[in-house]
């Protein structure tokens, strides 16, 4: 059975840094959506900026009890990546 996003994030926060790829894969539709909507840059540049924002939000995230909390926290950071700097 495939792990949920919140399970992957919990494992990531517990030291399973290799899970970032799996997390990014699950978040890809959201990343693509914001990359198209929010930026006038080259699409790949925007996508990389979104992945960086996802990585930074995971590093700053203190908890993830369920999918809703994680998505809410990630959406804030992904939609406003400059906020993390």
VENCORSUL-V560104 format. One record per residue. N is the residue number from 1. RES is the residue in one letter. SS is DSSP state (a for helix, b for strand, c for the rest). PHI is phi as a letter, one per 40 degrees, with the letter a starting at -180 (NA if undefined). BURIAL is I if it has 9 or more other C-alpha atoms within 8 Angstrom, else O. Layout:
BEGIN
n: {N/N}
res: {RES/RES}
ss: {SS/SS}
phi: {PHI/PHI}
burial: {BURIAL/BURIAL}
END
This chain:
BEGIN
n: {1/2/3/4/5/6/7/8/9/10/11/12/13/14/15/16/17/18/19/20/21/22/23/24/25/26/27/28/29/30/31/32/33/34/35/36/37/38/39/40/41/42/43/44/45/46/47/48/49/50/51/52/53/54/55/56/57/58/59/60/61/62/63/64/65/66/67/68/69/70/71/72/73/74/75/76/77/78/79/80/81/82/83/84/85}
res: {X/X/X/X/X/X/X/X/X/X/X/X/X/X/X/X/X/X/X/X/X/X/X/X/X/X/X/X/X/X/X/X/X/X/X/X/X/X/X/X/X/X/X/X/X/X/X/X/X/X/X/X/X/X/X/X/X/X/X/X/X/X/X/X/X/X/X/X/X/X/X/X/X/X/X/X/X/X/X/X/X/X/X/X/X}
ss: {c/c/c/c/a/a/a/a/a/a/a/a/a/c/c/c/c/c/a/a/a/a/a/a/a/a/a/a/a/a/a/a/a/a/a/a/a/a/c/c/c/c/a/a/a/a/a/a/a/a/a/a/a/a/a/a/a/a/a/a/c/c/c/c/c/c/a/a/a/a/a/a/a/a/a/a/a/a/a/c/a/a/a/a/c}
phi: {NA/c/c/c/c/c/c/c/c/d/c/d/c/c/h/c/c/c/c/d/d/c/c/c/c/c/c/d/d/c/c/c/d/c/c/c/c/c/b/c/c/d/d/c/c/c/c/c/c/c/c/c/c/c/d/c/c/c/c/c/c/c/a/a/c/a/d/c/c/c/c/c/c/c/c/d/c/c/c/b/c/c/c/c/c}
burial: {O/O/O/O/I/I/O/I/I/I/I/I/I/O/O/O/O/O/I/I/O/I/I/I/O/O/O/O/O/O/I/I/O/I/I/I/O/O/I/O/O/O/I/O/O/I/I/O/I/I/I/O/I/I/I/I/I/I/O/O/O/O/O/I/O/O/I/O/I/I/O/O/I/I/O/O/I/I/I/O/I/O/O/I/O}
END
